[in-house]
Amino acid sequence: MFSFRKCSLKLALVCSGALMLPLASSAVAESAGYYGVGETPTEEQIAAWDIDIRPDGTGLPEGSGSVDEGMAVYETYCASCHGAFGEGMGRYPKLSGGEGTLAEDRPEKTVGSYWPYASTLWDYIHRAMPFFAPQSLTDDQVYAVTAYVLNLNYIVDGDFVANKETLPKVEMPNSGNFVWEDPRPDVENERCMSDCKDEVNVADSSEGKNLTPRTTGPLDEGLVE
Amino acid sequence: MFGKLRRLSLDVPKTALEESQKLPSSERRHFLRNGLFTAGGAMVGGAFAGLAPGALAKTQYPPENPSWTLSLGPGVVADPYGMPSPFEKEVIRRNVPWLTADKVSSISFTPLQHLKGIITPNGLFFERHHAGRPEVDPQQHRLMIHGLVDRPIILSMEDLQRLPSVSQINFIECPANGGMEWRGAQLNSLQFLHGMVSCAEWTGVRLSTLLQEVGMKPEGKWVLAEGADGAAMTRSIPMEKALDDVIVAYAQNGEALRREQGYPIRLVVPGWEGNTHVKWLRRLEVGDKPWMQREETSKYTDLLGDGTARGFTWVMEAKSVITSPCPEMPLKEKGVYQIEGLAWSGKGKVKAVDVSVDGGMNWQQAQLREPVLSKSLTRFVLEWKWDGNPALLQSRVIDETGYVQPTLGQLREARGTNSIYHKNAIQTWKVNADGSVVNVQLS
């Protein structure tokens, strides 16, 4: 009995403390470092993880790579998925071609036909490629393979050397075709409740298309014919 | 949920008991312990696979007394981390093998047809990985915040848990949910057509708290979020959103995030496309311009019919779908049914949902089931008496901004058929006279 009372007294104290906290924190939380958590990173720590590149070239490191050097890197690390000339393999992405197809029935969105910024190519190859060993290429190799993929798309000549000065100057052919402000809502449906249309017709059905994997039983591992 | 498996489930334990009674008592104990009372799933396929079909035919419902009433079950902590009944083993995430080159950069879909309420169980939350699911050690994982800030920091996961936290229920939807259907009806399944949306209660630290702690410089207008996976996934988030309702979440439905959802931490960007909710978050950088990363230029931009494209289309506009009936949940016979479904909006709360059973000619307002929360899934219900004739079922959500869910025809007219992303059109299910349900598109 005695110990129980002691315990509840303790609880009451903890409780009143907890009640006071939000008031105190909301009053001072505006100032930087209020909570004082964490460590201050060293410049070396920041530099090692700060790998992003912007279209204006911010973030690009020293180093360089030519189209020719890039061909060797590409054939070793990239061609097995993306094809010898960037034509893609199976469902692995196509990197080249597709110019003039964007408004067609089957558009091909490649580096040449679609990507708006050359910096993105360096950034992405460096952070995520090759697929099976991300961040394993040297900066020179990344510059080289970037130059090679641009050349596969006829965006740079065969004597192009990519470095932090030349790459931000590369103009991507499709860069002017993006709108970077969301215009939605771009459709306006009406909330009609009765007699909303003249007729109802089924235009297409999934029945008999045989594209749906199994929805019961074990996972469907195979390709559907 | 229980239909198909019922017979098997009710038969086996009793047969097991009878079978065990033929054994000497020591062996019988062993038999019961290892066969009946451990892994139910293994038992069904294993020990009793050879029994005569007649032995399995006996029922355990009235007037029979089921074996589980006449015996003891396993004790506590038989499953220290509890799992669903083995009879629910078909309720799983599934993938479309032909959709992606491999499973490492791929998608799995939530079985919406089996779920109740608005919360997606953690094991069934849809997955989207770009370089597989990393196994991150929380002791070693760090979040670095730097860039245009006064006081860059590196936080351990313990540091993060010392900061004030919030909990909020939000859906996450991949903007490619239903993206295979712009040109026509392909897949016949609720799970594969709409299962890239899930909803959970997320707990974590507001991004605004973290940004205040590091002291943003006034020129800071954007935040880059980066993951620690092999894709080092990145997205640029404008500061207005970052300071509004974004959180760095470490918990999902009361427990630590699942590995598939970014363990130990992920970004939750309420109402915005799933790709922005960067998983395995390791870095936040404040900058004055967007970074134009691969995931916001080459991918997650919407190609229009005229060959131009839209970028930064972050918001998931309002959408709804009927989850019962659906292709996986056909009707059995004519009579009274509860048409149920889910509705959500990236711009706030669901205001109303209308249901049509005649392909959009006439509509009735459905009931919204509480809770109705902002940027969360909302469940709706409408009672319907099916007369056994073919029917065309549709649902249409109206959100608190007054936006009315569009038809596929309206979206195609505005955007063409190549945009892949953000297809939030009204779904039509055709109910055939035999009760089967088919995904169709109306002209």
Interface residues (C-beta under 8 A of the other chain):
Chain A: S25 A29 E30 S31 A32 G33 Y34 Y35 V37 G38 E39 T40 P41 Q45 I46 W49 D50 I51 D52 I53 R54 P55 D56 C81 G90 R91 Y92 L102 A103 P107 K109 V111 Y114 W115 P116 Y117 S119 T120 D123 Y124 R127 A128 F131 P134 Q135 N177 F178 V179 W180 E181 D182 P183 R184 P185 D186 V187 E188 N189 E190 R191 C192 M193 S194 D195 C196 K197 V200 N201 V202 A203 D204 S205 S206 E207 K209 L211 T212 P213 R214 T215 T216 G217 L219 D220 E221 G222 L223 V224
Chain B: K4 E90 I92 R94 N95 V96 P97 W98 L99 T100 A101 V104 S105 H130 A131 M144 H146 V149 D150 R151 P152 I153 I154 L155 S156 D159 L160 R162 L163 P164 G184 A185 Q186 L187 N188 S189 Q191 F192 T209 Q212 E213 V214 G215 L224 E226 G230 A231 A232 T234 R282 R283 E285 G287 K289 W291 M292 Q293 R294 T297 S298 T301 L303 G305 D306 G307 T308 A309 R310 G311 F312 T313 W314 V315 E317 P327 E328 D354 D358 G359 G360 M361 N362 W363 Q364 L392 R396 I398 Y403 V404 Q405 P406 T407 Q410 L411 E413 A414 R415 N418 H422 T428 K430 V438 N439 V440 Q441 L442 S443
